[in-house]
Each structure stands twice: as structure tokens, then as C-alpha cells.
Amino acid sequence: MSEEQREVYKGYIGPAIIDDEMPLRGASSILQNLDITPYDFTYLHPLIEDSYMEWLQECSQIEALKPFRWAVLSHDGAWLAGAEELRAYFAAGDDDAVAQALRYSKPVCSRSMERLGGQVICAVPLLSRVYGDLFAIMISVSPPDEPGKDRALLLTEPYALLYRANFYRRFEHLFVKDLEEVHVKAEREASRRSLLFQYVKRMHVQINVDSVITEAIESVLSLYPDVKVELYMSQDHESAHPLVRQLLLRHWQEEVFVRTFMEGKMTIHKQEDPDALVEVGIPMGGRQGVYGVFHLEAAPSVFSEMDLELLSMMADAAGTSFENAKLYEQSNLMIHELRMMNELTRRLNKSLHLVEIFKFANQELLSMLGADYCCILIYNAELDGLEVVSSNAEWMLKEVHDISYGLGGLVYRSKEALILADYEEERPAESRLMESTGSRSLVATPLLINGEVGGVVLLTHHKPHYFSYDSYRLLQALTSHIGLAIGNAFLHAEVRRMANRDMLTGLYARHYLDDLIQECQNRDVCGSLIVIDIDQFKQVNDTFGHQRGDNILKQVSGIVKSAIRHNDIPARWGGEELAVYLPGLGVMQAVRVAERIRSRVAEETDPRVTVSCGISEWSWTDEKVSVESLFYRADMALYEAKNGGRNRIVVEKSQTE
């Protein structure tokens, strides 16, 4: 037999040995050559005692043995089992027959000392069957009147061999039983490994978080259909599976699943009542933490059959797969967000018109964050308030709120983002948007324009606890791009304003006035033009200086702007000449506007100056309608006014005839 084979068999039977000469011819050969060693002797006492009781029962009906009393001593002469009245005598350890049997390992028969009344004592050594090691002594005690020592020994020896055979039969039975247990355990382990392998294999192909949870629960239920299974997940993940529960922090710490989640290790709770259900908590975690807890409830009989180690490994595999699926999901979400931001930026940069940017931003924010309502507020410096420039709550458009009012004002003043889980339970400030829409969740962030807080973005939803930290993070990333687009549009508008405005007076430049009049002629049915000239402006400059002259020009421009309608278009035509286009007004209405300007200039300027005005108009019935003809006719009327004495108003001749 090879050393490797020998070690295998030694692993089955513990300290027992197998003869090296034993051929491997099946179980019978193994058992026949199976033996004990001196290292086993101290562990054999229970087996020797049990074998003795079995042997005694089997031999109880043999008449020849009835006069005898029996006992079994250990390999060193210590009492193990036998007739109780013999215990004290043999426990003393001074019997000559026992001493000789131990010394020579041969059967010995002698007369006892006086304490046993001269009875005949036979001591037969019991030797191991392979190496002949003495492992016990069989003792027989017969009355003194029985036939001599030789006959007593003759009867004792075969029954001692019978006992030895009985002992080895029990020993072989233990070996076979242990071998069977090892085999069953090996089969169970193989089955468990196969089951775990298939389970892990299925887990590793899952890239969906809900699929991982479903697979884990269904696998546990298939193993133990009589066990109540629930999976308590942390608040970071919600599942529609009927056996998934949300683990809230307000749960009692004594709950098994709470303790398991907090401690990160398996928890078993057995009640004093032996028939009560047993609770087991198994953490489902990965490298980054515990994500949930399997909570099992089973009857005591079912619990005893549960393989907790296997369940723990399944929970660990589920936790790892859940973590991987979560990371995959987050990676896809991040890629999706980056694509959305890229598309948002691309589309925002296509337009430099604020109205289009606000409208597009509103639509995209609603779509990307799944909100019910979106409201964009921009600070209006002229009105000193937050103006609603875009919202799908259309009744709020163009409203202006004080910066101290509402949730928008709170975010604008604090310059900090806000996530509101439930407006009905917590109200840091009143909100017209929340109340008018019946919303309960809100996420809001300041809108940075050119590096400063220039507004606020509000998103709402009718469900409580709807927005998460991911929503807040995405909103901040999106609003940074929106703020950049708004800043670019503001900058573009300012550049256009500067290009279309006269720097001294703040009025429109002449080229811009020409363009606007042409647009109006394509749209309206009539309109009038007033050309205004400051009388003797050269004399003002010569008398008071050019700086004072510029101031006079500013005063007159301010009077013109305050004397006309909001949609009228004032411009500096050139030098000391100004122009005002009046969309949709006829010449008679234009005369009244011109008179208001003339009279106010004469009364309000310092030093006092006067103006002359020339007026022209156009109508859709005119044969020739153009900007050039309109200006030409107004200029001719102005020339006539100045030649007629100044400080007067003249209407083009075609309109006075």
C-alpha cells in the first residue's frame, strides 16, 4: 500500500491503522486488516465497556459460564467494567495473575488472595489482531469448589476471544459508520459546492440590480420553501419585489435585521419557547459595505436542517453581484448624464436668444430629472426681484417676487442648494409654486451667471421623497451649463446693445433705427417719424463748452425717452439731431408727441435750449413706402421749421395740403 493510500484510510478511521501488507481487495479486506494502535488505548475505554456489556448479554444463557464472574481491565490494569463486587479488589491493582498477564502478555490462572476466599482468577490478555499489542485484560473469577485452574483457563480463553471478536465487530461498525458519515458529508459538500457554483454563475451574469435581488430571493426559497424569507434593503435602493422591505433607521435596534445590518455579521435569535420560530439575519454586503439583510424565520425542526454557512456564502455572492450591478448601473447613468449634458450644451450654444434658452432649459430639466414642474427665476435689477422667466406652471410667468420671499428667495440669498423631502412636513419658507401645483418634493439650486448667483432653478414633484442626492448632483451639473449659456446670451445681448446704442445719450444708433423701421413697415399699416434738432447748438458749445453741450444733449435725450411710449423707438440721428419713430400712429398723434417734447425741452433744460421738429408719416396705401423716403420728408419738414424761426413743429407738406 502506498503512503498516500494509507493516509487516506487513516483519515477515515482516525488513529486506527491498516496493515501495509493488506491488499486493496475491497471493503472486506479493509475491515479484516483494520486495527488499533497503542495511541488509541486511552480512547478505547467506552468501546471496551460497550463491547463487554454486549458480550455479557450474548453469553448470559450459557450454563457453563454461570458460575463465573467477569471483568475487563484496561491495558495498564485499571478497572473498566465487570461484576460490581469485584471492582474494589481489582481496583487495588495487586492481583498476581493480572500482574503476570500484563508483564508477559500471556493467559495466567491462579488462586486469589484471602479477600476473594481463594477463588480461581484467570487473566487473559486481549491483543490487537495485527501487531499483537495488549489493549485489555479479560478476567474470570470462579468459586474454589469448581474444577481446577486448568479447566477455568480452558473455559476463559475462548470466551475472551469471543469478547475480542465482539470488540472488533463494534470497532469495525464505528469505522463503517464514520466512513459513511464522511461519504455523506462529502456528497453534501459536493452538492453544496455544485449548488453554490451554479448560483454564483447565475449571479455573475446579472447586470441588473433588480435581477440580482430576484435571483437571490428565489434561490433561497427554492432551497428552503418552508422558510419565511424577507430582504431588508437600505434606503439607497428601492425594489418592486414583494419580499423586499425598506430598512429604515427608525426600526428598533433589537430587531434581528437591524442588528445584522449595524454589526455586519450573522445574527441568530432563539426564543425560550422551544416551539417558537427561530430568526436568522444574514448580511448581504460587498467590498464597500452592507446593502441589505436576509431575514429568515423557520420552525426549530427546519432550522436544524438549514445550512447557514451556505446561506452566508450565497448572501455574500448576492452582495458582490449587487455591488457590481450597482456600479454598472451608475456607470451607465454617468455616461447617459454626460451625453445629456453634451447634447444640452450643444443645443444651448446654438441659440443666443434668452427666450429660446429659457424655454429649452425648462423642457430639458423636466425631461432629465422626471420632475412635474420646473421654474427658472432670474434676478431683475430694475425691479429688484426674482422674475419668473420660464415655467410650465404658465400662470406664474412674468411674476416678480421679492428676494426675501419663498423657497426661491431662500436659495438665492443663501447661495446653497436645497432638497426638500416633504413640503407638508417641513416648510423652511412659503412657496407659491409648491402650493399652486400641489407638489411635495423639491430640489433647487442657485443659477450661476458669469460667476455670480443670478437666479434660481426650482424642480418639484407631487410624490414625497422623490428627489435624491443623484438628482441634486445632476441638477447642479446641468445648471452650470445653463448658466454659462445664459451668461453668453447676456454678453451677446450687451454687445448688441452697445453696438446698437449711442454711448453718450443711451438712445438707439441710426442704423438700428433704420432696421427697426423697416421691420415695422413690413408688419404695421402705418407709422410716423419725428426728427428733432437742438436749436443753435453750436452757439451752446461755443458759449458753455463741449462738455456742457454734451450734458444738454443728454438732458434732451432723457426728455425724449420719458415723453414717448414704451414701444416707441428713440435714436440719435447724428450730431445734435434726434429721431423718434412712432409705430402705428398717424401724423396728428405724432404732432401731439412732438409738442410735448418741444414744450418740456424749453422748460426743463439747463441752460435753456429749444428744439425744432419735422414730422413725416407713411401708410400702407402709399405708392412708395421706404425708410429713405420717410427720413427725407421728415428732414425737409425740419429744414422748413428751422428756417421759419426755430422752436416750432412742421409737418411734411404732402400732409398739410
Secondary structure, DSSP 8 states (H G I E B T S, - for coil): --HHHHHHHHHHHTT-EE-TT-----HHHHHHTEE--GGGGGG-HHHHHHHHHHHHHHTTT-GGGTT-EEEEEETTS-EEEE-GGGHHHHHTT--HHHHHHHHH-S-EEEE--GGGTT-EEEEEEEE-TTT--EEEEEEEEE-TTSS-HHHHHHHHHHHHHHHHHHHHHHHHHHHHHHHHHHHHHHHHHHHHHHHHHHHHHHHHT---HHHHHHHHHHHHHHH-TTSEEEEEE-TT-----TTEEE--TTS-TTSHHHHHHHHTS-EEE--SSTTS-EEEEEEEEETTEEEEEEEEEE-HHHHTT--HHHHHHHHHHHHHHHHHHHHHHHHHHHHHHHHHHHHHHHHHTT---HHHHHHHHHHHHHHHHT-SEEEEEEEETTTTEEEEEEESSGGGTT-EE-TTSHHHHHHHHHT--EEES-TTT--SS--HHHHHHT--EEEEEEEEETTEEEEEEEEEESSTT---HHHHHHHHHHHHHHHHHHHHHHHHHHHHHHHHB-TTT--B-HHHHHHHHHHHHHH-SEEEEEEEEETTHHHHHHHH-HHHHHHHHHHHHHHHHHTS-TT-EEEEEETTEEEEEEET--HHHHHHHHHHHHHHHHHH-SS---EEEEEEEEETT-S---HHHHHHHHHHHHHHHHHTTSS-EEE-HHHH-
